[in-house]
């Protein structure tokens, strides 16, 4: 091997010769053509793989939009107060991201969705839960924001609240699978609830809930392994009767009649009213007749929920008291 170093002139001449050979070589042209025809590379994050398609997320949005209507209707009927619940977001996140997004403390129900595998989580903000518990105990549903420990009675009543959540979940999932959900004892610390691996992909459904003057959130977290057996059934065609003009299924179709039939509403007929002082009330003897402000031949008001919708007259059907609708009010 020669130890002689090349001069700058010799180096430039060598490089010029290589460039000339490359331009004239037919092999170089053959190699360059496939490079020009390469397609653009799509970025994929292996740490957060997309396990749910847009169609799956759209179907879950439609399904749990019905869940919001059924739950708000059942709670409104049972608690005798207006409760509004609407689905605001459906997002694909890891389980760790979901747990970190929750306030602490909060109320979490770990649900076993038999016959589906695994477990899912339903979470309700603590102020909302306290408002519901206050109504169950005969209060107005308006609570202060002071932090305090739950009493034993309130903890026992959490099972009643969970019953409404599970009942609504079971009702709306009948189109997909005959779900028989059950729940463990409610937990208050999100970091202690582990239903799947922290890196597991989940669907987070976020609801905005309003009770009296309190507004908060209710959320549902469903891990991918829970939904995997029914992924092929999660299609928007199961709930939407048609398609939009663009050819895509409607994201939020109007409720169908079969979804409205099981909704229960409180129906109250008011015979009349009378005003008494506390002293008069305490001095009422047995057999005392109280005169109402309604005529014996007058119409009675029929309230559906909190609104007066019909007029009626009283009567009997067999041995049961009844009313006959005589008119409808706007």
C-alpha positions in Angstrom: 0.0 0.0 0.0 1.4 3.4 -0.9 1.7 6.0 1.8 1.5 8.9 -0.8 -1.4 11.4 0.0 -3.6 12.6 -2.8 -3.4 16.3 -3.6 -6.5 18.5 -3.8 -6.4 18.5 -7.6 -6.3 14.7 -7.7 -9.2 14.4 -5.3 -11.4 16.8 -7.4 -10.5 14.9 -10.6 -11.5 11.6 -8.9 -14.8 12.9 -7.7 -15.6 14.4 -11.1 -15.0 11.0 -12.7 -17.4 9.3 -10.2 -20.1 11.8 -10.9 -19.8 11.3 -14.6 -20.0 7.5 -14.3 -23.1 7.8 -12.1 -24.9 10.0 -14.6 -24.1 7.8 -17.6 -24.7 4.5 -15.9 -28.1 2.9 -16.9 -28.1 1.0 -13.6 -28.2 4.2 -11.7 -31.3 5.3 -13.6 -33.0 2.0 -12.9 -32.3 2.3 -9.2 -33.5 5.9 -9.0 -36.9 5.3 -10.6 -38.4 3.2 -7.7 -37.3 5.8 -5.2 -39.3 8.5 -7.0 -42.4 6.3 -7.1 -42.4 5.5 -3.3 -45.6 6.4 -1.4 -45.6 8.7 1.5 -45.0 7.0 4.9 -47.9 7.1 7.4 -46.8 7.9 11.0 -47.9 5.2 13.5 -47.5 5.4 17.2 -46.9 1.8 18.5 -47.3 3.1 22.1 -50.9 4.0 21.4 -52.3 1.7 18.7 -55.7 2.6 17.2 -57.8 -0.4 18.1 -61.2 1.3 17.5 -62.2 2.5 14.0 -64.2 5.6 13.4 -67.2 3.4 12.8 -66.8 1.7 16.2 -66.6 5.1 18.0 -69.6 6.4 16.1 -71.7 3.4 17.1 -70.6 3.7 20.7 -71.6 7.4 20.6 -75.1 6.5 19.3 -75.5 3.7 21.8 -74.5 5.8 24.8 -76.4 8.8 23.7 -79.4 6.6 24.4 -77.8 5.6 27.7 -77.8 9.3 28.7 -81.5 9.7 27.8 -82.6 6.6 29.7 -80.5 7.4 32.8 -81.7 11.0 33.0 -85.3 9.9 32.6 -85.2 7.2 35.3 -83.4 9.5 37.8 -85.8 12.3 37.1 -88.8 10.0 37.7 -87.3 8.5 40.9 -85.9 11.6 42.5 -88.8 13.9 41.4 -86.4 16.6 40.2 -85.1 17.5 36.8 -81.8 15.9 35.8 -80.2 16.5 32.5 -77.5 14.3 31.0 -75.9 14.5 27.6 -72.9 12.8 25.9 -70.2 15.3 25.2 -67.1 13.3 24.1 -66.1 9.9 22.9 -62.3 9.4 22.8 -59.8 6.6 22.5 -57.2 6.8 25.4 -55.1 4.5 27.5 -56.3 3.4 30.8 -53.6 5.3 32.6 -54.6 8.6 30.9 -58.2 8.0 31.9 -57.4 7.5 35.6 -55.1 10.6 35.6 -58.0 12.7 34.2 -60.3 11.9 37.1 -60.7 14.1 40.2 -59.8 12.6 43.6 -61.9 11.8 45.5 -64.7 10.7 43.1 -67.1 7.8 43.1 -66.2 4.8 40.9 -68.2 1.7 40.1 -66.2 -1.3 38.9 -68.7 -3.2 36.6 -68.5 -6.8 35.5 -70.4 -6.8 32.2 -71.4 -10.5 32.0 -71.2 -12.2 29.5 -68.5 -9.9 28.1 -65.0 -10.5 29.5 -63.1 -8.2 31.9 -64.4 -5.1 33.7 -65.3 -1.5 32.9 -65.5 1.6 35.1 -68.4 4.1 35.6 -67.4 7.3 37.5 -69.5 10.1 38.8 -68.2 13.4 40.3 -68.6 13.6 44.1 -70.7 16.8 44.1 -73.3 15.2 41.8 -73.4 12.0 43.9 -74.0 14.1 47.1 -76.8 15.9 45.3 -78.5 12.6 44.4 -78.0 11.2 47.9 -79.5 14.4 49.3 -82.6 13.9 47.2 -82.8 10.2 48.3 -82.8 11.4 51.9 -85.6 13.9 51.2 -83.5 17.1 50.6 -83.6 19.6 47.8 -80.5 18.2 46.0 -78.6 21.4 46.6 -75.4 20.8 48.6 -72.5 22.9 49.6 -69.0 22.3 48.2 -67.4 21.5 51.5 -65.3 18.4 51.6 -66.4 15.8 54.2 -66.3 12.1 54.7 -69.4 10.1 53.6 -71.6 8.7 56.3 -72.5 5.0 56.6 -76.0 5.8 55.4 -74.7 7.6 52.3 -72.3 4.8 51.5 -75.2 2.3 51.7 -77.2 4.5 49.3 -74.4 4.5 46.8 -75.7 1.0 45.8 -79.0 2.6 44.9 -77.3 5.1 42.6 -75.3 2.2 41.1 -78.5 0.3 40.4 -79.7 3.1 38.2 -76.4 3.1 36.3 -76.4 -0.6 35.8 -80.1 -0.7 34.8 -79.6 2.0 32.1 -76.5 0.2 30.8 -78.4 -3.1 30.6 -81.3 -1.5 28.8 -79.4 0.2 26.0 -77.0 -2.7 25.4 -79.8 -5.1 24.5 -79.4 -4.3 20.8 -75.8 -5.7 21.0 -75.7 -8.3 23.7 -78.0 -9.5 26.6 -75.9 -7.7 29.2 -76.2 -8.7 32.9 -73.9 -6.2 34.7 -72.9 -6.3 38.3 -70.9 -3.9 40.4 -68.4 -4.1 43.3 -68.5 -1.8 46.3 -68.0 1.8 45.1 -64.4 3.2 45.4 -63.4 6.8 46.0 -59.8 6.8 45.0 -59.1 6.4 41.2 -55.5 5.4 41.7 -56.6 2.3 43.6 -58.9 1.0 40.8 -57.1 -1.2 38.3 -59.3 -3.1 35.9 -56.8 -3.5 33.1 -53.1 -2.7 32.2 -52.2 1.0 32.3 -51.2 0.9 28.6 -54.4 -0.8 27.5 -56.4 1.1 24.9 -59.9 2.1 26.2 -62.9 4.1 25.0 -63.7 7.0 27.3 -67.3 8.4 27.2 -67.8 11.7 28.9 -71.2 13.0 29.9 -72.2 16.4 31.3 -74.8 16.0 34.1 -76.9 18.7 35.8 -78.8 18.3 39.0 -80.5 21.3 40.6 -77.8 24.0 40.5 -74.9 21.5 40.4 -73.2 20.6 37.1 -70.5 17.9 36.8 -69.4 15.0 34.8 -70.1 11.3 34.6 -67.7 9.1 32.6 -67.6 5.5 31.4 -64.3 3.7 30.5 -64.5 0.5 28.5 -61.2 -1.4 27.8 -60.7 -2.9 24.4 -60.7 -6.5 25.6 -64.3 -6.0 27.0 -65.6 -4.9 23.5 -63.5 -7.3 21.4 -66.1 -10.1 21.3 -68.7 -7.8 19.9 -66.6 -5.5 17.7 -68.3 -6.8 14.5 -71.7 -5.9 16.0 -70.8 -2.3 16.7 -72.0 -0.8 13.5 -74.1 2.4 13.1 -76.6 0.5 10.9 -77.9 -1.2 13.9 -79.3 2.1 15.4 -79.6 4.5 12.4 -82.4 4.0 9.9 -80.8 6.0 7.1 -77.7 7.7 6.0 -76.7 11.4 5.5 -76.4 13.0 2.1 -72.7 12.6 2.2 -73.1 8.8 2.4 -71.9 8.6 6.0 -74.2 7.2 8.7 -75.9 9.9 10.9 -73.9 10.5 14.0 -76.8 11.4 16.2 -80.1 10.0 14.8 -83.5 10.9 16.3 -84.6 8.4 18.9 -86.7 5.6 17.5 -90.1 4.6 19.0 -88.8 1.4 20.4 -86.2 3.4 22.4 -89.0 5.7 23.8 -91.5 3.0 24.8 -89.7 1.8 27.9 -89.2 5.4 29.2 -91.3 6.0 32.3 -92.8 9.4 33.3 -94.5 10.4 36.5 -98.3 11.1 36.0 -100.0 13.0 38.8 -103.7 14.1 39.1 -104.3 16.9 41.5 -107.8 16.8 43.1 -107.4 20.2 44.6 -105.6 22.2 47.3 -106.4 24.1 50.5 -104.4 26.5 52.7 -104.1 25.8 56.4 -102.0 27.3 59.2 -99.9 25.1 61.3 -102.2 25.7 64.2 -105.3 24.7 62.2 -103.5 21.6 60.9 -102.6 20.5 64.5 -106.1 21.1 65.7 -107.8 19.0 63.0 -110.2 16.4 64.7 -110.9 13.0 63.3 -113.7 13.2 60.7 -113.0 16.9 59.8 -113.9 17.7 56.2 -111.4 20.0 54.4 -112.8 22.1 51.5 -110.7 22.1 48.4 -110.5 24.8 45.8 -111.9 22.5 43.1 -115.5 22.1 42.2 -117.0 18.7 42.5 -118.1 19.0 38.8 -114.9 20.8 37.7 -112.0 19.4 35.7 -108.8 18.1 37.3 -105.3 19.0 36.2 -103.1 16.1 35.0 -99.4 16.7 35.3 -96.8 14.8 33.3 -93.5 15.3 35.0 -93.5 19.0 36.1 -95.9 20.2 33.3 -99.7 20.3 33.2 -100.7 18.5 30.0 -104.3 17.4 30.3 -107.7 18.0 32.0 -109.7 15.1 33.4 -112.7 14.1 35.5 -112.6 11.5 38.3 -114.4 8.1 38.3 -114.1 4.4 39.0 -113.0 1.4 36.9 -114.2 -1.5 38.9 -113.0 -0.9 42.4 -110.1 1.3 41.3 -110.1 5.0 41.2 -109.4 6.5 37.8 -109.6 9.6 35.7 -111.0 10.2 32.2 -109.0 12.6 30.0 -111.3 15.3 28.8 -108.9 17.6 27.0 -105.3 18.4 26.1 -103.4 21.6 27.0 -100.8 23.2 24.8 
